[in-house]
Amino acid sequence: MSLTRYATMDPLMLMSIVNMKLRDECPTLKDLARRYDISMSGLQERLAQAGYHYQPATNQFVQV
């Protein structure tokens, strides 16, 4: 699934897709942003609006 529409996706679905891609395809959030040609800060802001924050130690977004 493409992440180009991350700004309008359902936040729970977005978090699930991003975490799957981080687990299976990309060792860091920076790699994910580069691979899918999306804004790393924009993705983080979108998920933060829904209460999810990136944890580099586990390479995933978690609810805070």
Buried (B, 14 or more C-beta within 10 A) or exposed (E): EEBEEBEEBEBEEBBEBBBEBBEEEBEEBEBBBEEBEBEBEEBBEBBBEEEBEBEEEEBBBEEE
